[in-house]
Amino acid sequence: MSTTSKVKFYRGGDLPLELHKVRVVQKLHLVPIERRLEAMKEAGFNTFRLSTKDVFLDMLTDSGTNAMSDNQLAAMMHADDAYAGSQSFERLQKAVLDVLGKKYLLPVHQGRAAENVICRTFVKPGNVIPMNYHFTTTLAHIQENGGRVVELLHDHATELKSEHPFKGNMDIEKLENCINEVGVENIPFIRMEASTNLIGGQPFSMANLMDVRRIADKYGIMLVLDASLIGENAYLIKQREDNWKENSMGEILKMMTGLADLVYFSARKLSSSRGGGICTNQRALYAKMEAMIPLYEGFLTYGGISVREIEAMTVGLYESLDETMISQSPNFIKYLVEELEKRGVPMVTPPGVLGAHVDAMKFCEHIPQEEYPAGALAAALYICSGIRGMERGTVSSVRDENGNEILADVELLRLAVPRRVFTLSQINYVIDRVDWLYQNRKLIGGLKFVYEPPVLRFFMGGLEPKTNWPARLLEKFRKDFGDSL
């Protein structure tokens, strides 16, 4: 029987429990609100541009921020520094076979590098790629190579408050209609993302992945799986899908990857390390991409990754089979979501993976979508708390060929909860500050772009408030909290 990270307390109900002890620490900084406001101005009201010296709790992302284990750190000390034929790579190759069930591996420095290789190899101008939902870098790479994305979620997937356990499922009827409309010859692959990042970290079910595989086989189309958050998706399958409750994490993971022709991942998410990979059991697919690795990444046995990180990735892959390790982030997210819901804060439900997601459209319903409510909420939360979240809405979207905004399907503030990083007291601090901000939400105003890069603008774009609302927010904070940070 597996150990979970949730126990019943005699007084206090159910609380998530940290099943690890802290052995290495990093100092945090909780600077005064006046400094936080100044830092936000310097960052162009874009949380990506903040310096961590001004950040208290960094909930921007789980990418590369998950805590590494003692075994991962130890493994880094016996890395083989060879440029070619490294034993470190051979150990990674074996881990990919053991955990993901794929024998051919192409190493890359991170997940978007895998997308670059896959898209340059398979996407041609005019191609269409059906998927359950896009990710920002996936969309950019597909468009860069002349393709376009078709998102085939069920209609209920963007109903943010819901009890549906698998909002990341692909609509099979829409998929088959898409294939018939576009033509098999124009679809290089179908992509499934585990789990859908931009609509609240929502998983897909095993039954749905099997249905997608059936359609792929029917029409002879390759199925590609983005496995960056496959561990958490597998955990929620085990929790929510009756047919898989008795299976081990290892069995669920191998079933998922076995249904895909090509699997790629970011180790920054999958194995709490750095790097990434593309893997398959089909030699012909491997051969099509092989030459791209030396051209864009590095030699075939390091792929632009430090060999020390390769060793950490290897251990991390095996640790992804440990339900205790994987479960902590989803359980902390569930606690955070449910506690904020109790206080009336509009949240994406059911709780997903990666982080807790605030429905910014309802939180800031007084702000027009063209004025970036999710971006404004991210800035406001940082100012009143020192918590750095990430906008996942129209700032993260793109403009059309005429320069008009393509409004996002949803406006979310993501509060990422990396594995084994935060304590429960820190999560409770998040709850307290989000609650306060919700009670004072009418103080938040809109934003406008003053510097807008042409691609992936949300990373380095600069914005500014349309009114002087940040000063009013500071004034109310001081009234309620006095000299408190």
MIRO-646537 format. One record per residue (C-alpha): residue in one letter; x, y, z. Coordinates in pm, whole numbers, padded with zeros to 5 digits, always signed. Example, Ala and Ser with C-alpha at 12.3 -4.5 7.8 and 13.67 -1.06 7.14 Angstrom:
2
A+01230-00450+00780/S+01367-00106+00714/
***
This chain:
485
M+00000+00000+00000/S+00144+00337-00099/T+00195+00620+00146/T+00008+00942+00070/S+00082+01292+00192/K-00255+01346+00356/V-00352+01242+00709/K-00647+01307+00940/F-00565+01538+01233/Y-00745+01493+01566/R-00833+01862+01565/G-00819+02043+01234/G-00951+01807+00969/D-00746+01696+00668/L-00415+01868+00606/P-00148+01786+00348/L+00166+01656+00517/E+00525+01705+00403/L+00678+01356+00379/H+01033+01484+00364/K+01267+01678+00587/V+01453+01996+00500/R+01830+01948+00478/V+01935+02241+00257/V+01772+02584+00276/Q+01773+02901+00070/K+01716+03240+00231/L+01403+03428+00125/H+01342+03803+00119/L+01019+03971+00226/V+01083+04335+00141/P+00847+04619+00247/I+00545+04693+00028/E+00696+05027-00079/R+00992+04840-00228/R+00760+04584-00387/L+00568+04858-00565/E+00892+05013-00687/A+01016+04671-00804/M+00691+04615-00992/K+00734+04945-01173/E+01094+04857-01261/A+00972+04521-01396/G+00717+04682-01625/F+00430+04521-01431/N+00547+04186-01565/T+00627+03932-01293/F+00875+03754-01523/R+01101+04058-01502/L+01119+04070-01121/S+01446+03991-00946/T+01425+03717-00682/K+01591+03952-00433/D+01251+04123-00423/V+01042+03803-00427/F+00923+03624-00111/L+00740+03318-00248/D+00822+03239-00610/M+00510+03077-00754/L+00584+03177-01113/T+00641+02823-01237/D+00736+02469-01145/S+00976+02455-01440/G+01325+02401-01301/T+01213+02502-00952/N+01112+02164-00805/A+01328+02059-00510/M+01587+01796-00595/S+01635+01496-00370/D+01947+01397-00179/N+01985+01103-00416/Q+01978+01333-00718/L+02243+01560-00569/A+02459+01260-00481/A+02429+01119-00834/M+02562+01443-00981/M+02898+01370-00817/H+02975+01064-01030/A+02898+01212-01371/D+03103+01107-01673/D+03225+01427-01841/A+03293+01270-02182/Y+03177+01474-02481/A+03075+01158-02667/G+02971+00814-02543/S+02917+00928-02184/Q+02822+00662-01930/S+02593+00922-01775/F+02388+00919-02094/E+02378+00540-02093/R+02230+00549-01743/L+01972+00804-01858/Q+01887+00589-02159/K+01820+00294-01930/A+01597+00507-01703/V+01392+00623-02003/L+01345+00259-02104/D+01260+00147-01750/V+01021+00432-01668/L+00882+00549-02002/G+00924+00226-02197/K+01108+00387-02491/K+01442+00257-02618/Y+01553+00540-02851/L+01637+00872-02679/L+01741+01210-02816/P+01858+01444-02537/V+01775+01816-02555/H+01842+02103-02319/Q+01472+02155-02229/G+01116+02093-02346/R+01091+02374-02599/A+01410+02247-02761/A+01229+01916-02813/E+00942+02109-02972/N+01187+02282-03203/V+01332+01950-03323/I+00992+01783-03363/C+00836+02078-03546/R+01133+02132-03779/T+01123+01764-03866/F+00752+01702-03913/V+00562+02034-03955/K+00535+02183-04304/P+00356+02497-04428/G-00019+02441-04434/N-00012+02156-04182/V-00268+02134-03902/I-00190+01986-03561/P-00492+01876-03355/M-00434+01884-02979/N-00619+01894-02651/Y-00479+02244-02585/H-00178+02447-02691/F+00115+02555-02481/T+00276+02891-02559/T+00607+02758-02692/T+00437+02471-02877/L+00215+02717-03062/A+00510+02939-03147/H+00718+02651-03289/I+00429+02517-03496/Q+00351+02861-03639/E+00721+02927-03701/N+00722+02624-03931/G+00406+02724-04117/G+00155+02510-03933/R-00149+02591-03727/V-00303+02448-03413/V-00659+02321-03370/E-00770+02282-03009/L-01023+02005-02961/L-01130+02019-02599/H-01482+01938-02490/D-01701+02246-02452/H-01706+02207-02072/A-01325+02230-02046/T-01322+02609-02018/E-01600+02613-01758/L-01359+02703-01483/K-01576+02602-01187/S-01661+02239-01250/E-01658+01890-01103/H-01544+01720-01423/P-01232+01519-01329/F-01068+01523-01674/K-01109+01861-01842/G-00793+01796-02042/N-00968+01526-02249/M-00977+01563-02626/D-01321+01561-02788/I-01307+01250-03008/E-01595+01359-03231/K-01424+01693-03295/L-01097+01509-03367/E-01252+01286-03631/N-01436+01578-03789/C-01110+01774-03802/I-00928+01490-03976/N-01204+01456-04235/E-01220+01831-04299/V-00846+01895-04319/G-00732+01569-04476/V-00501+01306-04332/E-00220+01421-04558/N-00217+01763-04387/I-00189+01631-04031/P+00166+01525-03937/F+00068+01427-03583/I-00190+01457-03307/R-00056+01608-02985/M-00175+01535-02631/E-00046+01740-02339/A-00027+01586-01994/S-00162+01796-01828/T-00309+02102-02005/N-00102+02391-01869/L-00300+02692-01990/I-00649+02592-01872/G-00554+02522-01513/G-00332+02213-01515/Q-00621+01983-01603/P-00546+01615-01677/F-00682+01378-01938/S-00807+01027-01860/M-00652+00700-01971/A-00977+00611-02147/N-00955+00933-02349/L-00592+00872-02447/M-00692+00523-02561/D-00969+00675-02774/V-00724+00921-02930/R-00491+00630-03006/R-00779+00444-03173/I-00848+00741-03404/A-00476+00781-03476/D-00458+00414-03579/K-00774+00440-03788/Y-00627+00719-03999/G-00258+00628-03976/I-00154+00947-03793/M+00133+00971-03545/L+00042+01041-03181/V+00281+01270-02991/L+00266+01298-02611/D+00401+01599-02423/A+00493+01417-02101/S+00634+01709-01905/L+00367+01672-01633/I+00292+01307-01693/G+00368+01206-01333/E+00096+01430-01193/N-00144+01332-01474/A-00080+00967-01389/Y-00140+01036-01019/L-00478+01198-01093/I-00572+00906-01317/K-00501+00679-01023/Q-00710+00902-00795/R-01002+00972-01027/E-01037+00690-01283/D-01191+00376-01135/N-01026+00132-01376/W-00679+00242-01264/K-00713+00283-00888/E-00534-00045-00815/N-00248+00007-01059/S+00096+00135-00962/M+00234+00465-01085/G+00481+00272-01298/E+00207+00074-01469/I+00002+00385-01541/L+00301+00576-01676/K+00405+00298-01910/M+00050+00254-02038/M+00031+00626-02116/T+00365+00642-02295/G+00299+00311-02469/L-00002+00463-02643/A+00216+00734-02805/D+00449+00697-03102/L+00666+00984-02984/V+00709+01115-02629/Y+00889+01436-02538/F+00941+01599-02202/S+01098+01878-02007/A+01302+01735-01719/R+01259+02074-01553/K+00908+01946-01477/L+00917+01568-01512/S+01219+01478-01302/S+01298+01783-01086/S+01620+01852-01275/R+01718+02025-01600/G+01726+01912-01960/G+01471+01720-02163/G+01432+01446-02417/I+01249+01297-02715/C+01195+00922-02708/T+01034+00656-02924/N+01041+00286-03001/Q+01042+00348-03376/R+01388+00362-03526/A+01258+00541-03837/L+01121+00831-03630/Y+01446+00852-03435/A+01646+00864-03759/K+01442+01155-03895/M+01534+01372-03596/E+01884+01244-03516/A+02076+01500-03725/M+01893+01788-03558/I+02053+01722-03219/P+02418+01798-03317/L+02291+02092-03524/Y+02082+02263-03254/E+02163+02104-02918/G+02494+01922-02883/F+02626+01571-02939/L+02384+01278-02925/T+02501+01171-02581/Y+02460+01504-02405/G+02222+01719-02612/G+02318+02050-02457/I+02270+01922-02100/S+02538+01918-01832/V+02627+01555-01757/R+02566+01631-01390/E+02211+01726-01479/I+02184+01406-01683/E+02265+01208-01369/A+02006+01406-01171/M+01751+01353-01448/T+01814+00978-01437/V+01744+00956-01064/G+01448+01192-01101/L+01287+00966-01361/Y+01297+00674-01121/E+01164+00895-00841/S+00863+00983-01058/L+00742+00629-00985/D+00713+00721-00617/E+00354+00817-00541/T+00462+00986-00216/M+00688+01224-00405/I+00447+01295-00691/S+00142+01340-00467/Q+00266+01629-00257/S+00225+01901-00517/P-00132+01801-00620/N-00233+01767-00254/F-00091+02108-00160/I-00265+02256-00465/K-00594+02094-00361/Y-00560+02239-00010/L-00480+02586-00145/V-00772+02582-00390/E-01025+02454-00137/E-00922+02702+00133/L-00948+02995-00109/E-01285+02871-00230/K-01410+02872+00131/R-01327+03243+00136/G-01522+03309-00183/V-01221+03344-00414/P-01310+03222-00767/M-01080+02927-00844/V-01041+02675-01124/T-01192+02346-01009/P-01141+02064-00974/P-00787+02139-00851/G-00537+02034-01114/V-00161+02003-01125/L+00130+02248-01148/G-00044+02514-00940/A-00362+02670-00806/H-00536+02882-01066/V-00740+03192-00981/D-01021+03290-01219/A-00906+03646-01288/M-01208+03724-01508/K-01436+03685-01204/F-01186+03815-00948/C-01143+04132-01154/E-01477+04138-01335/H-01462+04519-01338/I-01153+04512-01565/P-01218+04465-01942/Q-01035+04168-02091/E-00852+04407-02327/E-00689+04557-02015/Y-00538+04222-01908/P-00714+04134-01581/A-00491+03831-01514/G-00177+04039-01562/A-00315+04311-01336/L-00406+04055-01070/A-00055+03905-01081/A+00094+04253-01031/A-00148+04339-00750/L-00082+04015-00562/Y+00293+04072-00578/I+00255+04427-00447/C+00047+04323-00146/S+00239+04003-00061/G+00574+03955-00234/I+00425+03644-00402/R+00523+03607-00767/G+00256+03431-00972/M+00217+03404-01349/E-00042+03551-01584/R-00204+03288-01805/G-00447+03486-02017/T-00445+03744-02294/V-00096+03874-02211/S+00015+03517-02288/S-00186+03519-02611/V-00091+03672-02948/R-00220+03927-03198/D-00369+03841-03537/E-00218+03940-03871/N-00386+04282-03840/G-00242+04352-03497/N-00567+04291-03309/E-00569+04111-02976/I-00675+03746-02980/L-00847+03734-02644/A-00762+03424-02442/D-01026+03161-02367/V-00959+03210-01997/E-00789+03469-01776/L-00598+03292-01500/L-00348+03381-01231/R-00135+03072-01179/L+00019+03014-00838/A+00264+02734-00908/V+00337+02486-00631/P+00669+02316-00716/R+00733+01973-00563/R+00862+01976-00204/V+00946+02347-00200/F+00690+02529+00018/T+00581+02460+00375/L+00221+02462+00489/S+00274+02791+00676/Q+00386+02953+00351/I+00078+02816+00172/N-00134+02963+00452/Y+00034+03300+00398/V-00068+03278+00029/I-00427+03208+00136/D-00428+03508+00372/R-00293+03757+00116/V-00514+03636-00172/D-00813+03659+00062/W-00724+04018+00158/L-00677+04114-00205/Y-01013+03962-00299/Q-01184+04173-00034/N-01016+04479-00188/R-01033+04369-00553/K-01207+04684-00678/L-00881+04872-00611/I-00711+04678-00894/G-00711+04848-01235/G-00615+04756-01589/L-00282+04753-01773/K-00157+04847-02119/F+00151+04741-02315/V+00433+04994-02352/Y+00686+04743-02489/E+00566+04439-02683/P+00805+04181-02833/P+00669+04017-03152/V+00698+03659-03016/L+00621+03522-02668/R+00557+03875-02545/F+00463+03762-02195/F+00825+03678-02113/M+00982+04022-02153/G+00701+04260-02245/G+00654+04579-02047/L+00322+04718-01925/E+00200+05005-01713/P-00120+05080-01519/K-00394+05271-01699/T-00466+05461-01374/N-00283+05515-01045/W-00442+05209-00885/P-00114+05062-00740/A-00074+05365-00513/R-00430+05323-00385/L-00363+04955-00320/L-00053+05045-00115/E-00253+05303+00081/K-00521+05047+00174/F-00257+04789+00269/R-00093+05034+00507/K-00431+05119+00658/D-00507+04750+00726/F-00162+04616+00811/G+00022+04916+00954/D+00398+04861+00958/S+00368+04492+00872/L+00547+04363+00565/
***
